Amino acid sequence: MSDEPRNPPGTAAHNARTNIQRLREERHLPYRELSAQLTEAGHPIPSYQLGQLEAGERRIDVDDLAALADILGVTPGELLVPPPGSTA
């Protein structure tokens, strides 16, 4: 049996992870603060799971995407496009 996931994350998931991390860092927003804002908005994601999300160790679902986009001040679609400066 293979250790490869049956449904590995694709390009959009990679773009979302990269954009979330970039926007979070641009806003000088630590995981703990982002987690607190998400909880206040009604979509709690613990800070350790935010780290897993950015590292590609946790999948991002549609509800996560919408909540993160709202907190980061962008549309969900903006999180899915290739990050600025990427060659994708």
C-alpha positions as CSV (number, residue, x, y, z in Angstrom):
1,M,0.0,0.0,0.0
2,S,1.3,3.4,-0.9
3,D,2.0,6.2,1.6
4,E,0.8,8.8,-1.0
5,P,-2.5,10.4,-0.2
6,R,-5.4,9.3,-2.4
7,N,-6.4,12.9,-3.0
8,P,-3.4,15.1,-2.7
9,P,-3.8,18.9,-2.5
10,G,-3.7,20.6,-5.9
11,T,-2.5,24.0,-7.2
12,A,-5.4,26.0,-5.8
13,A,-4.7,24.6,-2.3
14,H,-1.0,25.5,-2.7
15,N,-1.9,29.0,-3.8
16,A,-4.3,29.4,-0.9
17,R,-1.6,28.3,1.7
18,T,1.0,30.5,0.1
19,N,-1.4,33.5,0.0
20,I,-2.6,33.0,3.5
21,Q,0.9,32.9,4.9
22,R,2.0,36.0,2.8
23,L,-1.0,38.1,3.9
24,R,-0.7,37.0,7.5
25,E,3.0,38.0,7.5
26,E,2.3,41.3,5.7
27,R,-0.2,42.2,8.4
28,H,2.2,41.1,11.2
29,L,-0.5,38.8,12.4
30,P,0.8,35.9,14.6
31,Y,-1.1,32.6,14.5
32,R,-2.5,33.3,18.0
33,E,-4.0,36.6,17.0
34,L,-5.4,35.2,13.7
35,S,-6.9,32.3,15.7
36,A,-8.5,34.7,18.1
37,Q,-10.0,36.8,15.3
38,L,-11.4,33.6,13.6
39,T,-12.9,32.5,16.9
40,E,-14.5,35.9,17.3
41,A,-15.9,35.7,13.8
42,G,-17.5,32.3,14.6
43,H,-15.1,30.0,12.8
44,P,-12.5,28.9,15.3
45,I,-9.2,27.4,14.0
46,P,-6.6,26.8,16.7
47,S,-3.3,28.4,16.2
48,Y,-1.4,25.1,15.8
49,Q,-3.8,24.1,13.0
50,L,-3.1,27.4,11.2
51,G,0.5,26.4,11.2
52,Q,-0.4,23.0,9.9
53,L,-2.5,24.6,7.2
54,E,0.3,26.9,6.0
55,A,2.7,23.9,6.0
56,G,0.4,21.8,3.9
57,E,-0.2,19.3,6.8
58,R,-3.9,20.3,7.1
59,R,-6.4,20.6,4.3
60,I,-8.3,23.9,3.9
61,D,-12.0,23.6,3.4
62,V,-14.4,26.1,1.9
63,D,-15.6,27.4,5.3
64,D,-11.9,27.9,6.3
65,L,-11.2,29.7,3.1
66,A,-14.1,32.1,3.4
67,A,-13.4,32.9,7.1
68,L,-9.6,33.4,6.5
69,A,-10.4,35.6,3.4
70,D,-12.7,37.7,5.5
71,I,-10.2,38.2,8.3
72,L,-7.4,38.9,5.9
73,G,-9.5,41.4,4.0
74,V,-9.6,39.7,0.6
75,T,-12.0,37.6,-1.4
76,P,-11.8,33.8,-1.3
77,G,-11.0,33.9,-5.0
78,E,-7.9,36.1,-4.3
79,L,-6.6,33.4,-2.0
80,L,-6.8,30.8,-4.8
81,V,-4.9,32.6,-7.6
82,P,-1.2,32.3,-7.9
83,P,0.6,34.6,-5.5
84,P,2.3,37.8,-6.8
85,G,5.7,37.0,-8.4
86,S,5.0,33.3,-8.8
87,T,5.6,31.6,-12.2
88,A,2.4,29.5,-12.0
